[in-house]
Amino acid sequence: MRADLADAHGASLAHVAHPGARFEAMRRCAIARAAQAAYLQRDPAPPWARPYDDPALDVAHRLGRHAGTITQAWYRQVVETELEPLDWVEVVGIVVAVISPVAFARAAGLALPELPQPARGDPTGHVAVELADAALNWVPVAAPADARASVVQALSALPDEDANLWRLAATQYMSDAQMSDPAWNRGTLSRPQMELVAGRLSLLRQCFF
């Protein structure tokens, strides 16, 4: 395992265990555990099942196992009745942060990583200076909206979640800046080979990208 990859995964799990913009660390860890349990479940419940009496945990569960089944209608139902839109963004950021290290460890036959002990402290309230509704995303994003690709601006409303996502992306895949270079590689897989693997995984994971 590359040292930079191990460092990025460790930093991602530490990120989960610290207060976020909306949730304290203990709650963030509970959300992460719900997503991890769903991802690792041998006989998963159907996508519409809601195993927790807690909307954030239910969203994490569905993201962890059935992300491809989430619709805009369900998102709107949840944010209109149960979660604030920025709470939804933070849940997504937490799931991204925990599932990447867990999925890698499982695929590589390594011991599954454990979350650090949750740090103390109140939510940080760290939100983008200006938010805007986006045509390309369901969630609010940092203004100006739609100046970047939908996947690039998806977590931009919460800068700490966005930064962790791109720290993982730069190590596991490539940075945002490197994506414009079709010849970029780390000296292992070529860019076309990387895209072939990414496309196949996206199909298997039912990701419309």
KAHUZI-V946919 format. One record per residue. N is the residue number from 0. SS is DSSP state (2 for helix, 1 for strand, 0 for the rest). D_FIRST is the distance of its C-alpha to the first C-alpha in whole Angstrom. Layout:
((N,SS,D_FIRST) (N,SS,D_FIRST))
//
This chain:
((0,0,0) (1,0,4) (2,2,6) (3,2,9) (4,2,7) (5,2,7) (6,2,10) (7,2,12) (8,2,11) (9,2,13) (10,2,15) (11,2,16) (12,2,17) (13,2,19) (14,2,21) (15,2,22) (16,0,23) (17,0,25) (18,0,29) (19,0,29) (20,0,32) (21,0,33) (22,0,32) (23,0,31) (24,2,28) (25,2,29) (26,2,30) (27,2,27) (28,2,25) (29,2,28) (30,2,27) (31,2,23) (32,2,24) (33,2,26) (34,2,24) (35,2,21) (36,2,24) (37,2,25) (38,2,22) (39,2,21) (40,0,25) (41,0,26) (42,0,30) (43,0,30) (44,0,33) (45,0,34) (46,0,33) (47,0,37) (48,0,36) (49,0,36) (50,0,35) (51,0,35) (52,0,38) (53,0,36) (54,2,36) (55,2,33) (56,2,31) (57,2,33) (58,2,31) (59,2,28) (60,2,28) (61,2,29) (62,2,26) (63,2,24) (64,2,25) (65,2,28) (66,2,27) (67,2,29) (68,2,32) (69,0,33) (70,0,36) (71,2,37) (72,2,40) (73,2,38) (74,2,37) (75,2,40) (76,2,42) (77,2,39) (78,2,39) (79,2,43) (80,2,43) (81,0,40) (82,0,38) (83,0,38) (84,2,36) (85,2,34) (86,2,33) (87,2,32) (88,2,30) (89,2,29) (90,2,28) (91,2,26) (92,2,24) (93,2,23) (94,2,22) (95,2,20) (96,2,18) (97,2,18) (98,2,17) (99,2,14) (100,2,12) (101,2,14) (102,2,14) (103,2,10) (104,2,10) (105,2,13) (106,2,12) (107,2,9) (108,0,11) (109,0,10) (110,0,13) (111,0,14) (112,0,14) (113,0,17) (114,0,19) (115,0,21) (116,0,24) (117,0,26) (118,0,28) (119,0,31) (120,0,33) (121,0,35) (122,0,33) (123,0,33) (124,0,35) (125,0,33) (126,0,34) (127,0,34) (128,0,38) (129,0,39) (130,1,38) (131,1,40) (132,0,40) (133,0,38) (134,0,39) (135,0,36) (136,0,34) (137,0,36) (138,0,35) (139,0,36) (140,1,34) (141,1,35) (142,0,38) (143,0,38) (144,0,37) (145,0,36) (146,0,36) (147,0,32) (148,0,31) (149,2,31) (150,2,27) (151,2,27) (152,2,29) (153,0,29) (154,0,28) (155,0,30) (156,0,32) (157,0,30) (158,2,28) (159,2,26) (160,2,24) (161,2,24) (162,2,23) (163,2,20) (164,2,20) (165,2,19) (166,2,17) (167,2,15) (168,2,16) (169,2,16) (170,2,12) (171,2,11) (172,0,14) (173,0,17) (174,0,19) (175,0,23) (176,2,24) (177,2,22) (178,2,23) (179,2,26) (180,0,25) (181,0,25) (182,0,24) (183,0,21) (184,0,17) (185,0,14) (186,0,15) (187,0,14) (188,0,15) (189,0,19) (190,2,20) (191,2,22) (192,2,19) (193,2,17) (194,2,21) (195,2,21) (196,2,18) (197,2,19) (198,2,23) (199,2,22) (200,2,20) (201,2,23) (202,2,25) (203,2,24) (204,0,23) (205,0,27) (206,0,26) (207,0,29) (208,0,27))
//
